[in-house]
Amino acid sequence: MKLFDAHHHLWDLGAVNYVWLKQLGVSKPFGDPTPIQKDYLPRHFLDDVSGAADFDLAGSAHIQVDGALADPVSESSWLSKFSKSGIPSAIVGFVDLTKEDADSVL
């Protein structure tokens, strides 16, 4: 069976300024983020899904990691470097539609 993962996240703590992921020892509404406070790149994602023998990954959609990024375009720019690998196949970025620069961000 083919599967398209419609919602996952990738991050590189050195490439994009994810403030909440860099705040060590700070609990979040979902609990302790310590286990995920490290880079999670396409190769990590592929390693995680490769163990499932009952499906073939047809593609995936990265959903923005942080709606409070000072520069949300930086995340999409970073992700575009992986376009040849096919992971992610789609990017759902963030834009604050109430801001004057929404058109240029899009």
Backbone as XML, in Angstrom:
<?xml version="1.0"?>
<chain id="A" units="angstrom">
  <residue number="1" name="MET">
    <atom name="N" x="0.841" y="-1.166" z="0.000"/>
    <atom name="CA" x="0.000" y="0.000" z="0.000"/>
    <atom name="C" x="0.899" y="1.246" z="0.000"/>
  </residue>
  <residue number="2" name="LYS">
    <atom name="N" x="0.515" y="2.237" z="-0.776"/>
    <atom name="CA" x="1.234" y="3.505" z="-0.806"/>
    <atom name="C" x="0.619" y="4.453" z="0.221"/>
  </residue>
  <residue number="3" name="LEU">
    <atom name="N" x="1.481" y="5.241" z="0.857"/>
    <atom name="CA" x="1.024" y="6.174" z="1.884"/>
    <atom name="C" x="1.647" y="7.539" z="1.632"/>
  </residue>
  <residue number="4" name="PHE">
    <atom name="N" x="0.845" y="8.581" z="1.773"/>
    <atom name="CA" x="1.342" y="9.955" z="1.745"/>
    <atom name="C" x="1.189" y="10.492" z="3.156"/>
  </residue>
  <residue number="5" name="ASP">
    <atom name="N" x="2.301" y="10.800" z="3.803"/>
    <atom name="CA" x="2.259" y="11.362" z="5.157"/>
    <atom name="C" x="1.887" y="12.832" z="5.031"/>
  </residue>
  <residue number="6" name="ALA">
    <atom name="N" x="0.681" y="13.163" z="5.456"/>
    <atom name="CA" x="0.136" y="14.503" z="5.246"/>
    <atom name="C" x="0.539" y="15.522" z="6.303"/>
  </residue>
  <residue number="7" name="HIS">
    <atom name="N" x="1.291" y="15.111" z="7.319"/>
    <atom name="CA" x="1.657" y="16.071" z="8.370"/>
    <atom name="C" x="2.860" y="15.559" z="9.148"/>
  </residue>
  <residue number="8" name="HIS">
    <atom name="N" x="3.987" y="16.164" z="8.888"/>
    <atom name="CA" x="5.171" y="15.885" z="9.701"/>
    <atom name="C" x="6.019" y="17.142" z="9.762"/>
  </residue>
  <residue number="9" name="HIS">
    <atom name="N" x="7.024" y="17.128" z="10.603"/>
    <atom name="CA" x="7.898" y="18.283" z="10.793"/>
    <atom name="C" x="9.352" y="17.869" z="10.612"/>
  </residue>
  <residue number="10" name="LEU">
    <atom name="N" x="10.137" y="18.771" z="10.062"/>
    <atom name="CA" x="11.584" y="18.617" z="9.945"/>
    <atom name="C" x="12.196" y="19.889" z="10.505"/>
  </residue>
  <residue number="11" name="TRP">
    <atom name="N" x="13.386" y="19.780" z="11.095"/>
    <atom name="CA" x="14.053" y="20.992" z="11.554"/>
    <atom name="C" x="15.548" y="20.795" z="11.655"/>
  </residue>
  <residue number="12" name="ASP">
    <atom name="N" x="16.229" y="21.896" z="11.505"/>
    <atom name="CA" x="17.678" y="21.971" z="11.675"/>
    <atom name="C" x="17.908" y="23.162" z="12.592"/>
  </residue>
  <residue number="13" name="LEU">
    <atom name="N" x="18.324" y="22.887" z="13.806"/>
    <atom name="CA" x="18.451" y="23.945" z="14.809"/>
    <atom name="C" x="19.512" y="24.976" z="14.453"/>
  </residue>
  <residue number="14" name="GLY">
    <atom name="N" x="20.422" y="24.630" z="13.555"/>
    <atom name="CA" x="21.437" y="25.583" z="13.132"/>
    <atom name="C" x="21.023" y="26.409" z="11.925"/>
  </residue>
  <residue number="15" name="ALA">
    <atom name="N" x="20.049" y="25.924" z="11.173"/>
    <atom name="CA" x="19.648" y="26.597" z="9.936"/>
    <atom name="C" x="18.494" y="27.575" z="10.128"/>
  </residue>
  <residue number="16" name="VAL">
    <atom name="N" x="17.592" y="27.265" z="11.043"/>
    <atom name="CA" x="16.415" y="28.100" z="11.285"/>
    <atom name="C" x="16.336" y="28.365" z="12.784"/>
  </residue>
  <residue number="17" name="ASN">
    <atom name="N" x="15.963" y="29.575" z="13.156"/>
    <atom name="CA" x="15.930" y="29.953" z="14.569"/>
    <atom name="C" x="14.599" y="29.558" z="15.223"/>
  </residue>
  <residue number="18" name="TYR">
    <atom name="N" x="14.491" y="28.287" z="15.584"/>
    <atom name="CA" x="13.314" y="27.788" z="16.299"/>
    <atom name="C" x="13.531" y="28.039" z="17.789"/>
  </residue>
  <residue number="19" name="VAL">
    <atom name="N" x="13.066" y="29.182" z="18.260"/>
    <atom name="CA" x="13.328" y="29.582" z="19.645"/>
    <atom name="C" x="12.814" y="28.532" z="20.623"/>
  </residue>
  <residue number="20" name="TRP">
    <atom name="N" x="11.591" y="28.052" z="20.425"/>
    <atom name="CA" x="11.010" y="27.112" z="21.388"/>
    <atom name="C" x="11.772" y="25.791" z="21.432"/>
  </residue>
  <residue number="21" name="LEU">
    <atom name="N" x="12.380" y="25.395" z="20.332"/>
    <atom name="CA" x="13.154" y="24.151" z="20.322"/>
    <atom name="C" x="14.534" y="24.325" z="20.949"/>
  </residue>
  <residue number="22" name="LYS">
    <atom name="N" x="14.991" y="25.559" z="21.027"/>
    <atom name="CA" x="16.315" y="25.828" z="21.596"/>
    <atom name="C" x="16.258" y="26.135" z="23.088"/>
  </residue>
  <residue number="23" name="GLN">
    <atom name="N" x="15.067" y="26.331" z="23.644"/>
    <atom name="CA" x="14.922" y="26.654" z="25.065"/>
    <atom name="C" x="15.033" y="25.378" z="25.896"/>
  </residue>
  <residue number="24" name="LEU">
    <atom name="N" x="16.227" y="25.105" z="26.366"/>
    <atom name="CA" x="16.473" y="23.895" z="27.153"/>
    <atom name="C" x="15.866" y="24.019" z="28.541"/>
  </residue>
  <residue number="25" name="GLY">
    <atom name="N" x="15.274" y="22.933" z="29.018"/>
    <atom name="CA" x="14.713" y="22.888" z="30.360"/>
    <atom name="C" x="13.393" y="23.609" z="30.526"/>
  </residue>
  <residue number="26" name="VAL">
    <atom name="N" x="12.771" y="24.037" z="29.437"/>
    <atom name="CA" x="11.499" y="24.749" z="29.502"/>
    <atom name="C" x="10.387" y="23.812" z="29.047"/>
  </residue>
  <residue number="27" name="SER">
    <atom name="N" x="9.466" y="23.485" z="29.964"/>
    <atom name="CA" x="8.359" y="22.597" z="29.638"/>
    <atom name="C" x="7.388" y="23.301" z="28.691"/>
  </residue>
  <residue number="28" name="LYS">
    <atom name="N" x="6.757" y="22.543" z="27.834"/>
    <atom name="CA" x="5.798" y="23.062" z="26.853"/>
    <atom name="C" x="4.417" y="22.481" z="27.156"/>
  </residue>
  <residue number="29" name="PRO">
    <atom name="N" x="3.354" y="23.017" z="26.536"/>
    <atom name="CA" x="2.012" y="22.469" z="26.774"/>
    <atom name="C" x="1.918" y="20.970" z="26.495"/>
  </residue>
  <residue number="30" name="PHE">
    <atom name="N" x="2.743" y="20.455" z="25.577"/>
    <atom name="CA" x="2.720" y="19.026" z="25.255"/>
    <atom name="C" x="3.671" y="18.222" z="26.132"/>
  </residue>
  <residue number="31" name="GLY">
    <atom name="N" x="4.390" y="18.887" z="27.034"/>
    <atom name="CA" x="5.302" y="18.180" z="27.937"/>
    <atom name="C" x="6.744" y="18.598" z="27.755"/>
  </residue>
  <residue number="32" name="ASP">
    <atom name="N" x="7.631" y="17.688" z="28.069"/>
    <atom name="CA" x="9.072" y="17.939" z="28.022"/>
    <atom name="C" x="9.585" y="17.770" z="26.589"/>
  </residue>
  <residue number="33" name="PRO">
    <atom name="N" x="10.119" y="18.838" z="25.975"/>
    <atom name="CA" x="10.598" y="18.733" z="24.603"/>
    <atom name="C" x="12.025" y="18.191" z="24.464"/>
  </residue>
  <residue number="34" name="THR">
    <atom name="N" x="12.667" y="17.852" z="25.571"/>
    <atom name="CA" x="14.072" y="17.432" z="25.522"/>
    <atom name="C" x="14.348" y="16.360" z="24.460"/>
  </residue>
  <residue number="35" name="PRO">
    <atom name="N" x="13.524" y="15.314" z="24.329"/>
    <atom name="CA" x="13.833" y="14.270" z="23.341"/>
    <atom name="C" x="13.863" y="14.761" z="21.887"/>
  </residue>
  <residue number="36" name="ILE">
    <atom name="N" x="13.199" y="15.870" z="21.595"/>
    <atom name="CA" x="13.174" y="16.347" z="20.207"/>
    <atom name="C" x="14.046" y="17.581" z="19.988"/>
  </residue>
  <residue number="37" name="GLN">
    <atom name="N" x="14.801" y="17.976" z="20.972"/>
    <atom name="CA" x="15.637" y="19.175" z="20.837"/>
    <atom name="C" x="16.965" y="18.845" z="20.167"/>
  </residue>
  <residue number="38" name="LYS">
    <atom name="N" x="16.837" y="18.329" z="18.966"/>
    <atom name="CA" x="17.986" y="17.997" z="18.115"/>
    <atom name="C" x="17.491" y="18.033" z="16.677"/>
  </residue>
  <residue number="39" name="ASP">
    <atom name="N" x="18.404" y="18.102" z="15.742"/>
    <atom name="CA" x="18.015" y="18.158" z="14.334"/>
    <atom name="C" x="17.161" y="16.948" z="13.960"/>
  </residue>
  <residue number="40" name="TYR">
    <atom name="N" x="16.159" y="17.198" z="13.141"/>
    <atom name="CA" x="15.333" y="16.128" z="12.578"/>
    <atom name="C" x="15.211" y="16.415" z="11.083"/>
  </residue>
  <residue number="41" name="LEU">
    <atom name="N" x="16.030" y="15.739" z="10.319"/>
    <atom name="CA" x="16.203" y="15.985" z="8.891"/>
    <atom name="C" x="15.485" y="14.920" z="8.065"/>
  </residue>
  <residue number="42" name="PRO">
    <atom name="N" x="15.385" y="15.104" z="6.746"/>
    <atom name="CA" x="14.719" y="14.089" z="5.921"/>
    <atom name="C" x="15.263" y="12.678" z="6.132"/>
  </residue>
  <residue number="43" name="ARG">
    <atom name="N" x="16.559" y="12.534" z="6.323"/>
    <atom name="CA" x="17.112" y="11.182" z="6.535"/>
    <atom name="C" x="16.594" y="10.567" z="7.834"/>
  </residue>
  <residue number="44" name="HIS">
    <atom name="N" x="16.373" y="11.384" z="8.866"/>
    <atom name="CA" x="15.809" y="10.872" z="10.121"/>
    <atom name="C" x="14.361" y="10.433" z="9.905"/>
  </residue>
  <residue number="45" name="PHE">
    <atom name="N" x="13.610" y="11.260" z="9.183"/>
    <atom name="CA" x="12.224" y="10.925" z="8.869"/>
    <atom name="C" x="12.158" y="9.607" z="8.092"/>
  </residue>
  <residue number="46" name="LEU">
    <atom name="N" x="13.007" y="9.481" z="7.072"/>
    <atom name="CA" x="13.014" y="8.252" z="6.270"/>
    <atom name="C" x="13.427" y="7.043" z="7.096"/>
  </residue>
  <residue number="47" name="ASP">
    <atom name="N" x="14.376" y="7.211" z="8.009"/>
    <atom name="CA" x="14.750" y="6.114" z="8.912"/>
    <atom name="C" x="13.556" y="5.690" z="9.757"/>
  </residue>
  <residue number="48" name="ASP">
    <atom name="N" x="12.790" y="6.672" z="10.245"/>
    <atom name="CA" x="11.636" y="6.363" z="11.093"/>
    <atom name="C" x="10.539" y="5.626" z="10.337"/>
  </residue>
  <residue number="49" name="VAL">
    <atom name="N" x="10.291" y="6.004" z="9.095"/>
    <atom name="CA" x="9.202" y="5.353" z="8.352"/>
    <atom name="C" x="9.640" y="4.084" z="7.629"/>
  </residue>
  <residue number="50" name="SER">
    <atom name="N" x="10.932" y="3.875" z="7.472"/>
    <atom name="CA" x="11.394" y="2.696" z="6.731"/>
    <atom name="C" x="11.128" y="1.389" z="7.469"/>
  </residue>
  <residue number="51" name="GLY">
    <atom name="N" x="10.910" y="1.445" z="8.761"/>
    <atom name="CA" x="10.648" y="0.235" z="9.532"/>
    <atom name="C" x="9.252" y="-0.319" z="9.346"/>
  </residue>
  <residue number="52" name="ALA">
    <atom name="N" x="8.365" y="0.449" z="8.745"/>
    <atom name="CA" x="6.991" y="-0.009" z="8.552"/>
    <atom name="C" x="6.917" y="-0.825" z="7.268"/>
  </residue>
  <residue number="53" name="ALA">
    <atom name="N" x="6.713" y="-2.118" z="7.406"/>
    <atom name="CA" x="6.740" y="-3.025" z="6.253"/>
    <atom name="C" x="5.424" y="-3.043" z="5.483"/>
  </residue>
  <residue number="54" name="ASP">
    <atom name="N" x="4.372" y="-2.461" z="6.041"/>
    <atom name="CA" x="3.067" y="-2.589" z="5.408"/>
    <atom name="C" x="2.704" y="-1.424" z="4.479"/>
  </residue>
  <residue number="55" name="PHE">
    <atom name="N" x="3.637" y="-0.511" z="4.193"/>
    <atom name="CA" x="3.349" y="0.556" z="3.244"/>
    <atom name="C" x="4.627" y="1.061" z="2.586"/>
  </residue>
  <residue number="56" name="ASP">
    <atom name="N" x="4.434" y="1.687" z="1.433"/>
    <atom name="CA" x="5.514" y="2.371" z="0.729"/>
    <atom name="C" x="5.218" y="3.860" z="0.799"/>
  </residue>
  <residue number="57" name="LEU">
    <atom name="N" x="6.195" y="4.646" z="1.182"/>
    <atom name="CA" x="6.011" y="6.087" z="1.292"/>
    <atom name="C" x="5.959" y="6.700" z="-0.104"/>
  </residue>
  <residue number="58" name="ALA">
    <atom name="N" x="4.816" y="7.279" z="-0.438"/>
    <atom name="CA" x="4.641" y="7.918" z="-1.740"/>
    <atom name="C" x="5.054" y="9.385" z="-1.705"/>
  </residue>
  <residue number="59" name="GLY">
    <atom name="N" x="5.074" y="9.976" z="-0.522"/>
    <atom name="CA" x="5.435" y="11.382" z="-0.375"/>
    <atom name="C" x="5.064" y="11.870" z="1.003"/>
  </residue>
  <residue number="60" name="SER">
    <atom name="N" x="5.346" y="13.154" z="1.235"/>
    <atom name="CA" x="5.051" y="13.705" z="2.553"/>
    <atom name="C" x="4.903" y="15.213" z="2.490"/>
  </residue>
  <residue number="61" name="ALA">
    <atom name="N" x="4.192" y="15.752" z="3.467"/>
    <atom name="CA" x="4.003" y="17.200" z="3.581"/>
    <atom name="C" x="4.585" y="17.681" z="4.904"/>
  </residue>
  <residue number="62" name="HIS">
    <atom name="N" x="5.556" y="18.569" z="4.795"/>
    <atom name="CA" x="6.117" y="19.217" z="5.981"/>
    <atom name="C" x="5.177" y="20.359" z="6.356"/>
  </residue>
  <residue number="63" name="ILE">
    <atom name="N" x="4.795" y="20.404" z="7.621"/>
    <atom name="CA" x="3.966" y="21.490" z="8.145"/>
    <atom name="C" x="4.866" y="22.388" z="8.979"/>
  </residue>
  <residue number="64" name="GLN">
    <atom name="N" x="4.711" y="23.687" z="8.841"/>
    <atom name="CA" x="5.576" y="24.632" z="9.553"/>
    <atom name="C" x="5.728" y="24.239" z="11.017"/>
  </residue>
  <residue number="65" name="VAL">
    <atom name="N" x="6.933" y="24.425" z="11.513"/>
    <atom name="CA" x="7.265" y="24.010" z="12.872"/>
    <atom name="C" x="6.909" y="25.081" z="13.892"/>
  </residue>
  <residue number="66" name="ASP">
    <atom name="N" x="6.973" y="26.344" z="13.489"/>
    <atom name="CA" x="6.834" y="27.432" z="14.460"/>
    <atom name="C" x="6.147" y="28.623" z="13.810"/>
  </residue>
  <residue number="67" name="GLY">
    <atom name="N" x="4.908" y="28.881" z="14.208"/>
    <atom name="CA" x="4.173" y="30.025" z="13.672"/>
    <atom name="C" x="4.665" y="31.354" z="14.190"/>
  </residue>
  <residue number="68" name="ALA">
    <atom name="N" x="5.607" y="31.336" z="15.129"/>
    <atom name="CA" x="6.133" y="32.581" z="15.695"/>
    <atom name="C" x="7.516" y="32.931" z="15.154"/>
  </residue>
  <residue number="69" name="LEU">
    <atom name="N" x="7.934" y="32.289" z="14.074"/>
    <atom name="CA" x="9.243" y="32.601" z="13.497"/>
    <atom name="C" x="9.285" y="34.056" z="13.049"/>
  </residue>
  <residue number="70" name="ALA">
    <atom name="N" x="10.370" y="34.733" z="13.361"/>
    <atom name="CA" x="10.539" y="36.115" z="12.905"/>
    <atom name="C" x="10.618" y="36.166" z="11.383"/>
  </residue>
  <residue number="71" name="ASP">
    <atom name="N" x="11.160" y="35.116" z="10.779"/>
    <atom name="CA" x="11.305" y="35.032" z="9.323"/>
    <atom name="C" x="10.775" y="33.680" z="8.849"/>
  </residue>
  <residue number="72" name="PRO">
    <atom name="N" x="9.446" y="33.569" z="8.652"/>
    <atom name="CA" x="8.886" y="32.272" z="8.267"/>
    <atom name="C" x="9.381" y="31.769" z="6.914"/>
  </residue>
  <residue number="73" name="VAL">
    <atom name="N" x="9.838" y="32.657" z="6.055"/>
    <atom name="CA" x="10.351" y="32.247" z="4.749"/>
    <atom name="C" x="11.642" y="31.445" z="4.907"/>
  </residue>
  <residue number="74" name="SER">
    <atom name="N" x="12.378" y="31.692" z="5.984"/>
    <atom name="CA" x="13.646" y="30.979" z="6.195"/>
    <atom name="C" x="13.432" y="29.474" z="6.275"/>
  </residue>
  <residue number="75" name="GLU">
    <atom name="N" x="12.330" y="29.049" z="6.867"/>
    <atom name="CA" x="12.056" y="27.617" z="6.966"/>
    <atom name="C" x="11.788" y="27.019" z="5.584"/>
  </residue>
  <residue number="76" name="SER">
    <atom name="N" x="10.951" y="27.670" z="4.797"/>
    <atom name="CA" x="10.656" y="27.162" z="3.450"/>
    <atom name="C" x="11.900" y="27.168" z="2.574"/>
  </residue>
  <residue number="77" name="SER">
    <atom name="N" x="12.721" y="28.189" z="2.713"/>
    <atom name="CA" x="13.974" y="28.247" z="1.944"/>
    <atom name="C" x="14.892" y="27.096" z="2.320"/>
  </residue>
  <residue number="78" name="TRP">
    <atom name="N" x="15.007" y="26.834" z="3.605"/>
    <atom name="CA" x="15.841" y="25.721" z="4.070"/>
    <atom name="C" x="15.310" y="24.396" z="3.521"/>
  </residue>
  <residue number="79" name="LEU">
    <atom name="N" x="14.004" y="24.195" z="3.594"/>
    <atom name="CA" x="13.401" y="22.944" z="3.120"/>
    <atom name="C" x="13.553" y="22.750" z="1.616"/>
  </residue>
  <residue number="80" name="SER">
    <atom name="N" x="13.574" y="23.840" z="0.871"/>
    <atom name="CA" x="13.684" y="23.720" z="-0.582"/>
    <atom name="C" x="15.000" y="23.072" z="-1.001"/>
  </residue>
  <residue number="81" name="LYS">
    <atom name="N" x="15.986" y="23.066" z="-0.128"/>
    <atom name="CA" x="17.267" y="22.412" z="-0.419"/>
    <atom name="C" x="17.109" y="20.900" z="-0.587"/>
  </residue>
  <residue number="82" name="PHE">
    <atom name="N" x="16.026" y="20.362" z="-0.060"/>
    <atom name="CA" x="15.799" y="18.919" z="-0.106"/>
    <atom name="C" x="14.877" y="18.509" z="-1.256"/>
  </residue>
  <residue number="83" name="SER">
    <atom name="N" x="14.513" y="19.427" z="-2.124"/>
    <atom name="CA" x="13.516" y="19.138" z="-3.152"/>
    <atom name="C" x="13.912" y="17.978" z="-4.066"/>
  </residue>
  <residue number="84" name="LYS">
    <atom name="N" x="15.186" y="17.812" z="-4.351"/>
    <atom name="CA" x="15.609" y="16.707" z="-5.222"/>
    <atom name="C" x="15.418" y="15.350" z="-4.557"/>
  </residue>
  <residue number="85" name="SER">
    <atom name="N" x="15.454" y="15.316" z="-3.227"/>
    <atom name="CA" x="15.284" y="14.044" z="-2.523"/>
    <atom name="C" x="13.821" y="13.614" z="-2.482"/>
  </residue>
  <residue number="86" name="GLY">
    <atom name="N" x="12.898" y="14.557" z="-2.686"/>
    <atom name="CA" x="11.474" y="14.236" z="-2.656"/>
    <atom name="C" x="10.861" y="14.274" z="-1.273"/>
  </residue>
  <residue number="87" name="ILE">
    <atom name="N" x="11.668" y="14.512" z="-0.255"/>
    <atom name="CA" x="11.156" y="14.611" z="1.115"/>
    <atom name="C" x="11.583" y="15.959" z="1.672"/>
  </residue>
  <residue number="88" name="PRO">
    <atom name="N" x="10.654" y="16.819" z="1.962"/>
    <atom name="CA" x="9.211" y="16.650" z="1.793"/>
    <atom name="C" x="8.782" y="16.876" z="0.344"/>
  </residue>
  <residue number="89" name="SER">
    <atom name="N" x="7.632" y="16.308" z="0.004"/>
    <atom name="CA" x="7.064" y="16.498" z="-1.331"/>
    <atom name="C" x="6.291" y="17.803" z="-1.411"/>
  </residue>
  <residue number="90" name="ALA">
    <atom name="N" x="5.841" y="18.268" z="-0.256"/>
    <atom name="CA" x="5.075" y="19.510" z="-0.168"/>
    <atom name="C" x="5.466" y="20.236" z="1.114"/>
  </residue>
  <residue number="91" name="ILE">
    <atom name="N" x="5.327" y="21.553" z="1.083"/>
    <atom name="CA" x="5.641" y="22.377" z="2.249"/>
    <atom name="C" x="4.424" y="23.239" z="2.559"/>
  </residue>
  <residue number="92" name="VAL">
    <atom name="N" x="3.943" y="23.159" z="3.786"/>
    <atom name="CA" x="2.893" y="24.052" z="4.259"/>
    <atom name="C" x="3.578" y="25.034" z="5.189"/>
  </residue>
  <residue number="93" name="GLY">
    <atom name="N" x="3.815" y="26.221" z="4.680"/>
    <atom name="CA" x="4.519" y="27.246" z="5.445"/>
    <atom name="C" x="3.559" y="28.112" z="6.225"/>
  </residue>
  <residue number="94" name="PHE">
    <atom name="N" x="4.121" y="29.107" z="6.884"/>
    <atom name="CA" x="3.318" y="30.023" z="7.690"/>
    <atom name="C" x="3.415" y="31.425" z="7.126"/>
  </residue>
  <residue number="95" name="VAL">
    <atom name="N" x="2.290" y="32.089" z="7.084"/>
    <atom name="CA" x="2.262" y="33.521" z="6.778"/>
    <atom name="C" x="1.142" y="34.143" z="7.604"/>
  </residue>
  <residue number="96" name="ASP">
    <atom name="N" x="1.451" y="35.246" z="8.240"/>
    <atom name="CA" x="0.452" y="35.982" z="9.008"/>
    <atom name="C" x="-0.294" y="36.877" z="8.026"/>
  </residue>
  <residue number="97" name="LEU">
    <atom name="N" x="-1.512" y="36.506" z="7.694"/>
    <atom name="CA" x="-2.281" y="37.225" z="6.682"/>
    <atom name="C" x="-2.734" y="38.599" z="7.143"/>
  </residue>
  <residue number="98" name="THR">
    <atom name="N" x="-2.568" y="38.913" z="8.424"/>
    <atom name="CA" x="-2.929" y="40.242" z="8.919"/>
    <atom name="C" x="-1.787" y="41.246" z="8.771"/>
  </residue>
  <residue number="99" name="LYS">
    <atom name="N" x="-0.612" y="40.778" z="8.409"/>
    <atom name="CA" x="0.561" y="41.659" z="8.272"/>
    <atom name="C" x="0.589" y="42.305" z="6.886"/>
  </residue>
  <residue number="100" name="GLU">
    <atom name="N" x="1.162" y="43.493" z="6.826"/>
    <atom name="CA" x="1.248" y="44.221" z="5.559"/>
    <atom name="C" x="2.119" y="43.508" z="4.529"/>
  </residue>
  <residue number="101" name="ASP">
    <atom name="N" x="3.076" y="42.704" z="4.989"/>
    <atom name="CA" x="3.982" y="42.026" z="4.058"/>
    <atom name="C" x="3.499" y="40.636" z="3.644"/>
  </residue>
  <residue number="102" name="ALA">
    <atom name="N" x="2.246" y="40.308" z="3.924"/>
    <atom name="CA" x="1.729" y="38.964" z="3.633"/>
    <atom name="C" x="1.909" y="38.590" z="2.161"/>
  </residue>
  <residue number="103" name="ASP">
    <atom name="N" x="1.647" y="39.519" z="1.254"/>
    <atom name="CA" x="1.805" y="39.219" z="-0.180"/>
    <atom name="C" x="3.235" y="38.834" z="-0.517"/>
  </residue>
  <residue number="104" name="SER">
    <atom name="N" x="4.202" y="39.555" z="0.011"/>
    <atom name="CA" x="5.598" y="39.255" z="-0.317"/>
    <atom name="C" x="6.064" y="37.965" z="0.353"/>
  </residue>
  <residue number="105" name="VAL">
    <atom name="N" x="5.525" y="37.651" z="1.522"/>
    <atom name="CA" x="5.874" y="36.395" z="2.192"/>
    <atom name="C" x="5.346" y="35.217" z="1.383"/>
  </residue>
  <residue number="106" name="LEU">
    <atom name="N" x="4.124" y="35.363" z="0.882"/>
    <atom name="CA" x="3.559" y="34.295" z="0.046"/>
    <atom name="C" x="4.369" y="34.129" z="-1.216"/>
  </residue>
</chain>
